[in-house]
Amino acid sequence: MRRGRVEELAASAVPSAVFVAVTAWSCLVVGLLAGVSATLLLTLLASLTGRSVVRVASGLVGIGVTAAIAWSTGSDAGIFLPDIWWSLAAGAVLLGSVIIGFPLVGVFWSVTRREPMVWRGDRPSRRALTTATLVCAVVFGARFTAQRGLLEAHEIGKLAAVKIAMGLPLTLAALGVVAWAIRTAERRRRSAWRS
């Protein structure tokens, strides 16, 4: 993954991390103000350095939705619910795609290239793309399991720390496996065309 993309991904994760951490140790209103402030600051820095502000500014939508859900539940701990249930849904869909023989990493790769899914007929490509899809499913499953357990135990401080720790680092690790799988399938595709 290119350095600029990693920086954008990290910058988009900062406002959410600030929002979660401050809310967990203070309250929803203070967390919301801190998250919005972090978003505005990073948006300003991105515009001054000529970087895209869309990814950073889009964090406002996520913070707003999360805050609205927490507000409707009547508990500041509600800020964790969207991520917990999203992790369950995403993990289940990814795992289901492997079970039915259409691993989503491969499907998305084919769709973005606007090509048929010929990788399904190549065992090494299919194995690599299936592995990448399973790694993504495990990441989401681990997030769901850890965060739900801490939420049920009312360990909000630990939950905030785990959410942040399992956010960007695990996402980058999973994206590394996805990049490896796509490179593997791409090499196989090129060698098949040569022969």
Stockholm file with secondary structure:
# STOCKHOLM 1.0

chainA/1-195         MRRGRVEELAASAVPSAVFVAVTAWSCLVVGLLAGVSATLLLTLLASLTGRSVVRVASGLVGIGVTAAIAWSTGSDAGIFLPDIWWSLAAGAVLLGSVIIGFPLVGVFWSVTRREPMVWRGDRPSRRALTTATLVCAVVFGARFTAQRGLLEAHEIGKLAAVKIAMGLPLTLAALGVVAWAIRTAERRRRSAWRS
#=GR chainA/1-195 SS CCHHHHHHHHHHHHHHHHHHHHHHHSCHHHHHHHHHHHHHHHHHHHHHTTCCCHHHHHHHHHHHHHHHHHHHHTSGGGGGHHHHHHHHHHHHHHHHHHHTTCCHHHHHHHHHHTCCCGGGGCHHHHHHHHHHHHHHHHHHHHHHHHHHHHHHTTCHHHHHHHHHHTTHHHHHHHHHHHHHHHHHHHHHHHHHHHC
#=GC SS_cons         CCHHHHHHHHHHHHHHHHHHHHHHHSCHHHHHHHHHHHHHHHHHHHHHTTCCCHHHHHHHHHHHHHHHHHHHHTSGGGGGHHHHHHHHHHHHHHHHHHHTTCCHHHHHHHHHHTCCCGGGGCHHHHHHHHHHHHHHHHHHHHHHHHHHHHHHTTCHHHHHHHHHHTTHHHHHHHHHHHHHHHHHHHHHHHHHHHC
//
